[in-house]
Amino acid sequence: MISQSRYLKLVRLSAWYDLFVTAGFATPWTFALVHGALAALAQGSGLPGSLPPFEPAHMLMANLLGSVVVVWSLLRLRATQALYGRYDALARFLFAAWQLYAVAHGATWLILGFTVAELAFGIAQLLPLRNQSRVVRVDPIPDKC
């Protein structure tokens, strides 16, 4: 069990991690730099798998991912709620599944480093919450927007 205050710190930490890791995916210009750095790292690491050049449609998908995750991160930082941590855990397990799928189909094993982080934050954000009354209520609708 984890206290409500510690849990909310965890939700914010995961949001900062996402913001740091995905901000570079949000625009074509920053993603070109990120992709170049990852490609060099993948090639220099000697790990199995590849990171091929991106076509415009691939770039669009990367930019959409980056944009949505940046906005989701900002929401969790500005209006931190336990409910958001639970939804974030679900998203992380989906991301981890697709990352494992990509590696199984030839993507660079560098992705597995991100997969470890996704699984760790996902598991942590599913921990049961403890509070003084021993009853945890998570409002599905925030009081203010």
C-alpha positions in Angstrom: 0.0 0.0 0.0 1.1 3.5 -0.7 -0.1 6.8 0.8 -2.2 9.1 -1.3 0.5 11.9 -1.1 3.3 9.5 -2.2 1.1 8.1 -5.0 0.4 11.6 -6.3 4.2 12.3 -6.3 4.6 9.1 -8.3 2.0 10.3 -10.8 3.9 13.6 -11.2 7.2 11.8 -11.5 5.8 9.7 -14.3 4.5 12.8 -16.0 7.9 14.5 -15.8 9.5 11.3 -17.3 7.0 11.3 -20.2 7.5 15.0 -20.8 11.3 14.6 -20.9 11.3 11.4 -23.1 8.6 12.4 -25.6 8.9 16.2 -26.0 11.4 15.6 -28.8 8.8 13.5 -30.7 6.3 16.4 -30.8 7.6 18.3 -33.9 9.1 17.1 -37.2 12.3 19.2 -36.5 12.9 17.9 -33.0 12.0 14.3 -34.0 14.6 14.4 -36.8 17.2 15.2 -34.1 15.9 12.5 -31.8 15.7 9.9 -34.5 19.3 10.7 -35.7 20.6 10.3 -32.1 18.7 7.0 -31.6 19.8 5.7 -34.9 23.4 6.4 -34.1 23.0 4.8 -30.7 21.3 1.8 -32.1 24.1 1.3 -34.7 26.9 1.9 -32.2 25.4 -0.3 -29.5 25.6 -3.5 -31.5 22.2 -4.5 -30.2 20.0 -6.6 -32.5 17.2 -4.9 -34.6 17.1 -1.8 -36.6 15.8 1.8 -36.6 15.1 2.5 -40.3 14.7 6.0 -41.8 11.2 7.5 -41.4 8.9 8.3 -44.2 6.5 11.3 -43.9 3.7 9.0 -42.6 6.0 7.5 -39.9 7.0 11.1 -38.9 3.3 12.0 -38.6 2.6 9.1 -36.3 5.7 10.0 -34.1 4.6 13.6 -34.0 1.0 12.7 -33.0 2.4 10.4 -30.3 4.7 13.1 -29.0 2.0 15.8 -29.0 -0.6 13.7 -27.2 1.9 12.5 -24.6 3.2 16.0 -24.0 -0.4 17.3 -23.4 -1.2 14.2 -21.2 2.0 14.9 -19.2 1.1 18.6 -18.7 -2.4 17.6 -17.5 -1.0 15.2 -14.9 1.4 17.9 -13.7 -1.2 20.7 -13.5 -4.1 18.6 -12.1 -2.6 15.6 -10.5 -5.2 13.0 -9.5 -5.1 9.4 -8.5 -7.5 8.6 -11.3 -5.1 9.9 -13.9 -2.4 7.6 -12.4 -4.7 4.6 -13.0 -5.4 5.6 -16.6 -1.7 6.2 -17.1 -0.9 2.7 -15.9 -3.2 1.3 -18.5 -1.6 3.4 -21.2 1.8 2.2 -20.1 0.9 -1.4 -20.4 -0.4 -0.8 -23.9 2.8 1.1 -24.8 4.9 -1.8 -23.4 2.9 -4.3 -25.4 3.4 -2.5 -28.7 7.1 -1.9 -27.9 7.5 -5.7 -27.3 5.6 -6.3 -30.5 7.9 -4.0 -32.4 11.1 -5.6 -31.0 9.7 -9.1 -31.8 9.3 -7.9 -35.4 12.8 -6.5 -35.9 12.9 -3.1 -34.2 16.0 -2.1 -32.3 16.4 -3.6 -28.8 17.1 0.0 -27.5 13.3 0.1 -27.2 13.5 -2.4 -24.4 15.0 0.3 -22.1 11.8 2.3 -22.6 9.7 -0.8 -22.0 11.3 -1.3 -18.6 10.4 2.2 -17.6 6.8 1.8 -18.9 6.3 -1.4 -17.0 7.9 0.0 -13.8 5.7 3.1 -13.8 2.6 1.0 -14.8 3.1 -1.4 -11.9 3.8 1.4 -9.4 0.7 3.3 -10.5 -1.5 0.2 -9.8 -0.4 -0.1 -6.2 -3.3 0.1 -3.7 -3.8 3.4 -2.1 -3.9 4.0 1.7 -5.4 7.0 3.5 -6.5 7.8 7.0 -10.0 6.5 6.6 -8.9 3.3 4.9 -11.4 4.1 2.1 -10.1 5.4 -1.2 -12.5 7.2 -3.3 -11.5 8.4 -6.7 -13.8 10.9 -8.3 -14.4 10.1 -12.0 -15.1 13.8 -12.7 -12.7 16.5 -11.5 -14.2 19.4 -9.5 -12.7 22.0 -11.8 -11.4 22.0 -15.3 
